[in-house]
Amino acid sequence: ASKPRFADKATEIWYNFLLSGPQTHVVNMVSNTLTSMAQIPEHAVAAVVGAGRRAVLKDAADRVPFSEVGARIGGLLQGTKEGMREFARALRTGEASDFVTKVENQSQKAISGVKGEVLRLPTRFLTAEDELFKAIARRMEIVGLAARQAGKEGLKGKAGAARAAELAANPTDAMMQSALDYGRYVTFQRPLGPLASLASQATTRAPILKAIMPFVRTPTNLFKFAIERSPMAPLLREWRKDFAAGGAKRDLAVARSMVGTGMGATFAQLAAQGVITGSAPREENRARLLMADGWQPYSIKIGDKFYSYQRLDPFALTIGAAADMATLDDGMSENQKSKGAALVWASIIGNLSNKTWLSGVSDMLAAFDDPERYGDAFIKRFAGSVAVPTGVAQIARTMDPTVRETPDSLTTIQSRIPGMSDDLLPKRIIYNLNPRES
């Protein structure tokens, strides 16, 4: 209804440039797939918790029955068919069935005509991908809640199955509302809390802030999702609310924390064995020696090669924090090791600072803290992102994987263009293995 301003057009271009990389969409699909599948074991553990509560209290009607786990597995398969239809519809029309998407504060098509439709292809694909997984989540939630309600009514066998099928075919308003919220939960699009809302509103009022913080809702929900599955879950207001509600909600809250903590303990053990890596050692010479031998941080070692897991959110935060807590104390004094809480926070902050979706903020803070050392790198990175879409830069890296020297913004832009990066000198890193010979 309103005429797009220059800021609206610039924001639309910026979003689509950032989301144009094929890797971004692969990561989104893999992340959503893993998150959807992880709901099954979490509900299975919640069913065990509910069964234990029932055995002790003799009265636990509001719980996750074991039949709900099977219903959710069937809902995942059925929802995949429905999701593919939603994916095709969103890809064809560019419109989402849910007004909440990963593209924040975009209320209109700012750039008109064919050029606008071509420009918006990255966000159209991202919306279609999320529509697929929202449909899966909604169907899982509806059939799960239907099975739970049948159990509440004391129905079993054929009578319980018939009642669950009836509710799944004609869900109540409460079930539909819960399914809508669950779809947003699984795709990390739930509404923001008071603090994160302030950050989102700030980027809306001052669009220039989107240059360093383009997304707020998705990163916030990713972080909450990971914390909810850790021993730190009680720090979350949402977790405390579910726990206080009792019944099935409490069982699920406990189950998520238990499953996530168990996974973290497993990853910590693998990190101690050298299969998974965390952050680089604080001692610079040691870090250089490791990297000279092919080691890389936040990776999984398969054979003799390391493969990064940094973008497999929300699970990457759990894996990275567990790996850091298992290895971060290497080289520390006993006094430092005794400060367990500080070690936990150091691992979490270290993981967050290395996240792609927080790289703009961390780079800016580093530039302000030490402008002579990091200021130039921040300007070059921003110039490259503005001038060349991420998708084009990823093609350039695939064609020319060699790291090149980029002394200024122009060469940084050149390094992101296929066929032009070859003209730049390769970056040479000299590792001083024997300081006495320097």
C-alpha positions as CSV (number, residue, x, y, z in Angstrom):
1,A,0.0,0.0,0.0
2,S,2.9,2.4,0.6
3,K,5.6,3.4,-1.9
4,P,8.9,1.6,-1.3
5,R,11.6,3.8,0.0
6,F,15.3,3.5,-0.9
7,A,16.0,1.9,2.4
8,D,13.3,-0.8,1.6
9,K,15.0,-1.5,-1.7
10,A,18.5,-1.6,-0.2
11,T,17.3,-4.0,2.5
12,E,15.7,-6.3,0.0
13,I,18.9,-6.4,-2.1
14,W,21.0,-7.0,1.0
15,Y,18.8,-9.9,2.3
16,N,18.8,-11.6,-1.1
17,F,22.6,-11.1,-1.6
18,L,23.2,-12.7,1.8
19,L,20.9,-15.7,1.1
20,S,21.9,-16.4,-2.5
21,G,24.5,-19.0,-1.6
22,P,23.6,-22.6,-2.4
23,Q,25.3,-23.6,0.8
24,T,22.9,-21.5,2.8
25,H,19.9,-23.4,1.4
26,V,21.6,-26.8,1.9
27,V,22.3,-25.9,5.5
28,N,18.7,-24.7,6.1
29,M,17.3,-28.0,4.7
30,V,19.7,-30.2,6.7
31,S,19.1,-28.2,9.9
32,N,15.4,-28.4,9.5
33,T,15.5,-32.1,8.7
34,L,17.7,-32.9,11.8
35,T,15.5,-30.8,14.0
36,S,12.3,-32.5,12.8
37,M,13.8,-35.9,13.3
38,A,15.1,-35.0,16.7
39,Q,11.5,-34.5,17.9
40,I,10.9,-38.2,17.9
41,P,13.5,-39.3,20.5
42,E,12.6,-36.3,22.6
43,H,8.9,-37.3,22.7
44,A,10.0,-41.0,23.4
45,V,12.0,-39.8,26.5
46,A,9.0,-37.7,27.5
47,A,6.8,-40.7,27.3
48,V,9.2,-42.6,29.6
49,V,9.3,-39.7,32.1
50,G,5.4,-39.6,32.0
51,A,5.2,-43.3,32.6
52,G,7.6,-43.0,35.6
53,R,5.5,-40.2,37.0
54,R,2.3,-42.2,36.5
55,A,3.9,-45.2,38.3
56,V,4.9,-43.0,41.3
57,L,1.9,-40.7,41.5
58,K,-0.8,-43.1,40.2
59,D,-2.4,-40.2,38.5
60,A,-0.8,-38.8,35.4
61,A,-3.5,-38.4,32.8
62,D,-1.8,-35.4,31.1
63,R,1.3,-37.1,29.8
64,V,2.9,-38.1,26.5
65,P,1.7,-41.7,25.9
66,F,3.9,-44.1,23.9
67,S,1.2,-44.2,21.2
68,E,1.9,-40.5,20.6
69,V,5.5,-41.4,19.5
70,G,4.2,-43.7,16.8
71,A,1.6,-41.2,15.8
72,R,4.3,-38.5,15.4
73,I,6.4,-40.9,13.2
74,G,3.4,-41.4,11.0
75,G,2.8,-37.7,11.0
76,L,6.3,-37.0,9.9
77,L,5.8,-39.2,6.8
78,Q,2.3,-37.9,6.1
79,G,3.4,-34.3,6.7
80,T,6.3,-34.7,4.2
81,K,3.7,-35.2,1.4
82,E,1.7,-32.2,2.6
83,G,4.9,-30.2,2.9
84,M,6.0,-31.0,-0.7
85,R,2.7,-29.5,-1.9
86,E,3.3,-26.4,0.3
87,F,6.9,-26.2,-1.0
88,A,5.7,-26.2,-4.6
89,R,3.0,-23.7,-3.9
90,A,5.3,-21.3,-2.2
91,L,7.9,-21.7,-4.9
92,R,5.3,-21.0,-7.6
93,T,3.6,-18.0,-5.9
94,G,6.4,-16.7,-3.6
95,E,3.9,-16.4,-0.8
96,A,4.0,-18.2,2.5
97,S,0.9,-19.7,4.3
98,D,2.4,-18.3,7.5
99,F,3.2,-14.5,7.6
100,V,6.2,-15.2,9.8
101,T,9.3,-16.2,7.8
102,K,13.1,-16.1,8.2
103,V,13.2,-12.9,6.1
104,E,12.5,-10.3,8.9
105,N,10.7,-7.0,8.5
106,Q,10.0,-7.5,4.8
107,S,6.4,-6.5,4.4
108,Q,6.4,-5.7,0.7
109,K,8.1,-6.4,-2.6
110,A,10.3,-3.3,-2.7
111,I,11.7,-3.8,-6.2
112,S,9.1,-4.2,-8.9
113,G,9.0,-6.0,-12.2
114,V,11.0,-9.0,-13.5
115,K,14.2,-7.7,-12.0
116,G,12.6,-7.9,-8.6
117,E,11.3,-11.4,-9.1
118,V,14.7,-12.6,-10.1
119,L,16.4,-10.8,-7.2
120,R,14.0,-12.4,-4.7
121,L,14.7,-16.0,-5.9
122,P,16.9,-16.7,-2.8
123,T,14.2,-15.6,-0.3
124,R,11.5,-17.4,-2.4
125,F,13.4,-20.6,-2.1
126,L,14.1,-20.1,1.6
127,T,10.4,-19.5,2.2
128,A,9.4,-22.6,0.2
129,E,11.9,-24.7,2.2
130,D,10.5,-23.5,5.5
131,E,6.9,-24.1,4.3
132,L,7.9,-27.7,3.7
133,F,9.1,-28.2,7.3
134,K,6.3,-26.2,8.9
135,A,3.8,-28.5,7.2
136,I,5.7,-31.5,8.5
137,A,5.8,-30.1,12.0
138,R,2.1,-29.1,12.0
139,R,1.0,-32.5,11.0
140,M,3.2,-34.2,13.6
141,E,1.8,-31.9,16.3
142,I,-1.8,-32.5,15.3
143,V,-1.6,-36.3,15.2
144,G,0.5,-36.3,18.3
145,L,-2.0,-34.1,20.2
146,A,-4.9,-36.3,18.9
147,A,-3.2,-39.4,20.3
148,R,-2.6,-37.6,23.6
149,Q,-6.2,-36.5,23.9
150,A,-7.4,-40.0,23.2
151,G,-5.2,-41.2,26.0
152,K,-6.5,-38.5,28.4
153,E,-10.0,-39.8,27.7
154,G,-9.0,-43.2,28.8
155,L,-9.5,-44.8,25.3
156,K,-7.3,-47.6,24.2
157,G,-7.1,-50.0,21.3
158,K,-9.5,-49.5,18.4
159,A,-11.5,-47.0,20.3
160,G,-8.4,-44.9,21.0
161,A,-7.2,-45.1,17.4
162,A,-10.7,-44.1,16.1
163,R,-10.8,-41.1,18.5
164,A,-7.3,-40.0,17.5
165,A,-8.2,-40.3,13.8
166,E,-11.3,-38.2,14.4
167,L,-9.4,-35.5,16.2
168,A,-6.6,-35.5,13.6
169,A,-9.2,-35.1,10.8
170,N,-11.1,-32.4,12.7
171,P,-8.6,-30.7,15.1
172,T,-9.9,-28.3,17.7
173,D,-9.0,-24.6,17.6
174,A,-6.5,-25.2,20.5
175,M,-4.8,-28.0,18.5
176,M,-4.6,-25.8,15.4
177,Q,-3.0,-23.0,17.4
178,S,-0.5,-25.4,19.0
179,A,0.3,-26.8,15.5
180,L,0.9,-23.3,14.1
181,D,3.2,-22.4,17.1
182,Y,5.0,-25.8,16.8
183,G,5.7,-25.2,13.0
184,R,7.4,-21.9,13.9
185,Y,9.3,-23.6,16.8
186,V,10.8,-26.3,14.6
187,T,11.9,-23.7,12.0
188,F,13.1,-21.2,14.6
189,Q,10.6,-18.5,13.9
190,R,8.8,-18.1,17.2
191,P,8.1,-14.5,18.3
192,L,10.9,-12.7,20.1
193,G,11.0,-11.9,23.8
194,P,11.3,-8.4,25.2
195,L,15.1,-8.0,24.9
196,A,15.5,-9.5,21.4
197,S,12.5,-7.5,20.3
198,L,14.3,-4.3,21.1
199,A,17.2,-5.4,18.9
200,S,14.8,-6.2,16.1
201,Q,13.0,-2.9,16.4
202,A,16.4,-1.1,16.4
203,T,17.3,-2.6,13.0
204,T,13.8,-1.7,11.7
205,R,14.1,1.9,12.7
206,A,17.8,2.2,11.5
207,P,18.1,-0.1,8.5
208,I,21.8,0.6,8.4
209,L,22.1,-1.8,11.4
210,K,21.1,-4.6,9.2
211,A,24.5,-4.4,7.7
212,I,25.9,-6.0,10.9
213,M,22.8,-7.7,12.3
214,P,20.5,-8.7,9.4
215,F,18.7,-11.4,11.3
216,V,17.6,-11.4,14.9
217,R,14.6,-13.8,15.2
218,T,16.2,-16.9,13.8
219,P,19.6,-16.6,15.7
220,T,17.7,-15.9,18.9
221,N,15.5,-19.0,18.5
222,L,18.5,-21.1,17.5
223,F,20.3,-20.1,20.7
224,K,17.2,-20.8,22.8
225,F,16.8,-24.2,21.1
226,A,20.3,-25.2,22.0
227,I,20.2,-23.9,25.6
228,E,16.9,-25.7,26.2
229,R,18.7,-28.9,25.5
230,S,21.4,-28.4,28.1
231,P,21.9,-28.2,31.8
232,M,21.3,-24.5,31.5
233,A,17.7,-24.9,30.4
234,P,16.2,-23.5,33.6
235,L,17.7,-20.1,32.6
236,L,15.1,-19.8,29.8
237,R,11.8,-18.2,30.6
238,E,10.0,-20.5,28.2
239,W,11.5,-23.7,29.8
240,R,10.5,-22.5,33.2
241,K,7.0,-21.8,32.0
242,D,6.6,-25.3,30.5
243,F,8.0,-26.9,33.7
244,A,5.6,-24.9,35.9
245,A,2.7,-26.0,33.7
246,G,3.2,-29.6,34.8
247,G,1.9,-32.6,32.9
248,A,3.0,-33.3,29.4
249,K,4.6,-29.9,29.0
250,R,6.8,-30.5,32.0
251,D,7.7,-34.0,30.8
252,L,8.8,-32.6,27.4
253,A,10.8,-29.8,29.0
254,V,12.7,-32.3,31.2
255,A,13.1,-34.7,28.2
256,R,14.6,-32.0,26.0
257,S,17.1,-31.1,28.7
258,M,18.0,-34.8,29.3
259,V,18.4,-35.7,25.6
260,G,20.5,-32.6,24.9
261,T,22.7,-33.1,28.0
262,G,23.2,-36.7,27.0
263,M,24.2,-35.7,23.5
264,G,26.6,-33.1,25.0
265,A,28.3,-35.7,27.2
266,T,28.7,-38.0,24.2
267,F,30.3,-35.2,22.1
268,A,32.6,-34.3,25.0
269,Q,33.8,-37.9,25.1
270,L,34.5,-37.8,21.3
271,A,36.3,-34.5,21.7
272,A,38.5,-36.0,24.4
273,Q,39.4,-38.8,21.9
274,G,40.2,-36.2,19.2
275,V,37.3,-37.1,16.9
276,I,35.7,-33.7,17.4
277,T,37.5,-30.4,17.8
278,G,36.4,-27.3,19.5
279,S,38.0,-23.8,19.4
280,A,41.7,-23.3,18.7
281,P,44.1,-23.4,21.6
282,R,44.7,-20.0,23.3
283,E,48.5,-20.4,23.0
284,E,49.2,-19.0,19.5
285,N,52.2,-21.1,18.7
286,R,50.4,-24.3,19.5
287,A,47.5,-23.3,17.4
288,R,49.8,-22.6,14.4
289,L,51.5,-26.0,14.8
290,L,48.1,-27.8,14.8
291,M,46.8,-25.9,11.8
292,A,50.0,-26.5,9.9
293,D,49.4,-30.2,10.4
294,G,45.9,-29.9,8.8
295,W,43.9,-29.5,12.1
296,Q,40.9,-27.1,12.0
297,P,38.6,-25.9,14.8
298,Y,34.9,-26.9,15.2
299,S,35.2,-29.9,13.0
300,I,34.7,-33.7,12.9
301,K,37.7,-35.8,12.0
302,I,37.0,-38.5,9.4
303,G,40.1,-40.4,8.5
304,D,42.8,-37.8,8.1
305,K,40.5,-34.9,7.1
306,F,38.5,-32.4,9.2
307,Y,35.0,-31.4,8.2
308,S,33.4,-28.3,9.8
309,Y,30.2,-28.7,11.6
310,Q,29.9,-25.0,12.4
311,R,26.8,-24.4,10.3
312,L,24.8,-27.4,11.5
313,D,22.7,-25.3,13.8
314,P,21.1,-25.6,16.3
315,F,23.2,-28.7,17.1
316,A,26.5,-27.1,16.2
317,L,26.3,-25.0,19.4
318,T,25.8,-28.1,21.6
319,I,28.6,-30.0,19.8
320,G,31.0,-27.0,20.0
321,A,30.3,-26.2,23.6
322,A,30.8,-29.8,24.6
323,A,34.0,-30.1,22.7
324,D,35.3,-26.9,24.3
325,M,34.4,-27.9,27.8
326,A,36.3,-31.2,27.1
327,T,39.4,-29.5,25.7
328,L,39.4,-25.8,26.6
329,D,41.3,-26.5,29.9
330,D,44.4,-27.8,28.0
331,G,47.2,-25.5,29.0
332,M,45.3,-23.9,31.9
333,S,46.5,-23.6,35.4
334,E,44.8,-25.6,38.2
335,N,43.3,-22.4,39.5
336,Q,41.8,-21.6,36.1
337,K,40.5,-25.2,35.7
338,S,38.7,-24.9,39.1
339,K,36.5,-22.1,37.7
340,G,34.0,-24.4,36.1
341,A,31.3,-21.8,35.5
342,A,33.8,-19.5,33.7
343,L,34.9,-22.4,31.5
344,V,31.3,-23.1,30.5
345,W,30.6,-19.5,29.6
346,A,34.0,-19.2,27.8
347,S,33.0,-22.2,25.6
348,I,29.5,-20.7,24.8
349,I,30.8,-17.2,24.1
350,G,33.6,-18.7,21.9
351,N,31.1,-20.7,19.9
352,L,28.7,-17.7,19.5
353,S,31.5,-15.4,18.3
354,N,32.3,-17.9,15.5
355,K,28.7,-18.2,14.2
356,T,28.0,-17.0,10.7
357,W,24.9,-15.2,11.8
358,L,26.8,-13.3,14.4
359,S,30.0,-12.7,12.4
360,G,28.9,-9.1,11.5
361,V,28.5,-8.2,15.2
362,S,31.7,-9.9,16.3
363,D,33.7,-8.3,13.5
364,M,32.4,-4.9,14.3
365,L,33.2,-5.3,18.0
366,A,36.7,-6.5,17.2
367,A,37.1,-3.5,14.8
368,F,36.1,-1.1,17.6
369,D,38.3,-2.8,20.1
370,D,41.4,-2.8,17.9
371,P,40.8,-0.7,14.8
372,E,44.4,-0.9,13.6
373,R,44.3,-4.7,13.6
374,Y,40.7,-5.5,12.7
375,G,39.2,-2.3,11.2
376,D,40.5,-2.9,7.7
377,A,39.3,-6.5,7.6
378,F,35.8,-5.4,8.7
379,I,35.5,-2.8,5.9
380,K,36.8,-5.2,3.3
381,R,34.4,-7.9,4.3
382,F,31.4,-5.6,4.3
383,A,32.4,-4.1,0.9
384,G,32.7,-7.6,-0.6
385,S,29.3,-8.7,0.7
386,V,27.6,-5.6,-0.6
387,A,29.2,-5.7,-4.0
388,V,29.1,-9.4,-4.8
389,P,26.2,-11.8,-3.8
390,T,27.1,-14.7,-1.6
391,G,26.1,-17.2,-4.2
392,V,28.6,-15.7,-6.7
393,A,31.3,-15.7,-4.1
394,Q,30.7,-19.4,-3.3
395,I,31.0,-20.3,-7.0
396,A,34.3,-18.4,-7.1
397,R,35.6,-20.3,-4.1
398,T,34.6,-23.6,-5.7
399,M,36.4,-22.7,-9.0
400,D,39.4,-21.3,-7.2
401,P,39.8,-22.8,-3.6
402,T,43.2,-21.1,-3.1
403,V,43.2,-18.3,-0.4
404,R,44.3,-15.1,-2.1
405,E,45.9,-11.9,-0.9
406,T,43.4,-9.1,-0.6
407,P,45.1,-5.9,0.6
408,D,42.2,-3.6,0.0
409,S,38.4,-3.6,-0.7
410,L,38.8,-3.8,-4.5
411,T,40.9,-6.9,-4.3
412,T,38.4,-8.4,-1.8
413,I,35.6,-7.8,-4.3
414,Q,37.8,-9.3,-7.1
415,S,38.4,-12.4,-5.0
416,R,34.6,-13.0,-4.9
417,I,34.1,-13.0,-8.7
418,P,34.6,-16.2,-10.6
419,G,37.5,-16.0,-13.1
420,M,38.9,-12.9,-11.6
421,S,40.4,-14.3,-8.3
422,D,43.0,-16.2,-10.3
423,D,44.8,-12.8,-10.9
424,L,45.5,-12.3,-7.2
425,L,48.6,-13.7,-5.5
426,P,48.1,-16.7,-3.3
427,K,48.3,-16.1,0.5
428,R,51.3,-17.6,2.0
429,I,51.4,-18.4,5.7
430,I,54.8,-19.0,7.2
431,Y,54.8,-21.1,10.3
432,N,57.8,-20.5,12.5
433,L,58.3,-24.0,13.9
434,N,61.5,-23.1,15.7
435,P,61.4,-19.7,17.4
436,R,65.1,-19.9,18.1
437,E,65.8,-19.7,14.4
438,S,63.8,-16.6,13.8
